[in-house]
Amino acid sequence: MSTDRWTENLFDLEQDEINKNTTEAPKSLETGLQDLETIVKALEQKDLPLDKALNLFKEGVGLVQYCSKVLDQAEKQMEILLEAPDGQLQIKPASFNVEG
């Protein structure tokens, strides 16, 4: 999903284009957050047609879920500190695959 798409022609979006982008995961957390911010700004417009507002809301919910999942996985990676038998902390490496 490109933020340029929202700022150039917000009201000229094709329904198929919106639906296509709801299934694509952002390339990074930062991209997802930027896209979510753009959607929120678009939803704040008074004259946004209801069907487009609902589709934007649906896409925003998907982005929130994706970003939340990425942050949860990052938190799990940070919390994988285990106490060794001698009382010292040791770091246990972890790897999680981010699925969109």
C-alpha positions as CSV (number, residue, x, y, z in Angstrom):
1,M,0.0,0.0,0.0
2,S,1.4,3.4,-1.0
3,T,0.7,6.5,1.0
4,D,0.8,8.5,-2.3
5,R,-2.3,6.7,-3.3
6,W,-4.2,8.3,-0.4
7,T,-3.0,11.8,-0.8
8,E,-3.4,12.2,-4.5
9,N,-6.9,11.0,-5.3
10,L,-8.6,10.0,-2.1
11,F,-12.1,10.0,-3.6
12,D,-11.2,8.4,-6.9
13,L,-10.0,5.1,-5.5
14,E,-11.4,2.1,-7.3
15,Q,-13.1,-0.5,-5.1
16,D,-10.9,-3.3,-6.5
17,E,-7.7,-1.4,-5.6
18,I,-8.8,-1.0,-2.0
19,N,-9.7,-4.6,-1.7
20,K,-6.4,-5.7,-3.3
21,N,-4.4,-3.8,-0.8
22,T,-6.2,-5.1,2.3
23,T,-4.6,-8.5,1.8
24,E,-1.0,-7.2,1.4
25,A,1.1,-6.9,4.5
26,P,3.3,-3.8,4.9
27,K,7.0,-4.4,4.3
28,S,7.9,-3.1,7.8
29,L,6.3,-1.9,11.0
30,E,7.2,1.6,10.1
31,T,5.5,1.4,6.8
32,G,2.4,-0.1,8.5
33,L,2.3,2.7,11.0
34,Q,2.6,5.3,8.2
35,D,-0.2,3.7,6.2
36,L,-2.4,3.5,9.3
37,E,-1.8,7.2,10.0
38,T,-2.8,8.0,6.4
39,I,-6.0,6.0,6.8
40,V,-6.9,7.8,10.0
41,K,-6.4,11.2,8.3
42,A,-8.6,10.0,5.4
43,L,-11.3,8.8,7.7
44,E,-11.4,12.2,9.4
45,Q,-12.7,13.7,6.2
46,K,-16.3,14.8,6.4
47,D,-17.3,14.1,2.8
48,L,-15.9,10.6,2.6
49,P,-18.5,8.2,1.1
50,L,-19.7,5.5,3.5
51,D,-18.5,2.5,1.4
52,K,-15.0,3.9,1.1
53,A,-14.9,4.8,4.8
54,L,-15.9,1.3,5.7
55,N,-13.2,-0.2,3.4
56,L,-10.6,2.1,4.9
57,F,-11.7,1.2,8.4
58,K,-11.4,-2.5,7.5
59,E,-7.9,-2.0,6.1
60,G,-6.9,0.0,9.2
61,V,-8.0,-2.8,11.4
62,G,-5.9,-5.2,9.4
63,L,-2.9,-2.8,9.8
64,V,-3.4,-2.6,13.5
65,Q,-3.5,-6.4,13.8
66,Y,-0.3,-6.7,11.7
67,C,1.6,-4.0,13.7
68,S,0.4,-5.4,17.0
69,K,1.7,-8.9,16.0
70,V,5.1,-7.5,15.0
71,L,5.4,-5.6,18.3
72,D,4.3,-8.7,20.3
73,Q,7.0,-10.8,18.6
74,A,9.6,-8.1,19.2
75,E,8.6,-8.1,22.9
76,K,8.9,-11.9,23.1
77,Q,12.4,-11.7,21.6
78,M,13.4,-9.1,24.2
79,E,12.0,-11.2,27.1
80,I,13.9,-14.3,26.3
81,L,16.4,-13.8,29.1
82,L,16.8,-16.9,31.2
83,E,18.4,-17.3,34.5
84,A,21.2,-19.9,34.4
85,P,21.6,-22.4,37.3
86,D,24.4,-20.2,38.8
87,G,22.0,-17.2,39.0
88,Q,23.5,-15.3,36.1
89,L,21.3,-14.1,33.2
90,Q,21.9,-15.6,29.8
91,I,20.4,-14.6,26.5
92,K,18.6,-17.3,24.5
93,P,18.4,-16.5,20.8
94,A,15.0,-16.6,19.3
95,S,13.6,-16.2,15.8
96,F,10.1,-15.6,14.8
97,N,8.8,-15.4,11.3
98,V,6.5,-12.4,10.7
99,E,3.5,-13.5,8.7
100,G,1.2,-11.0,7.0
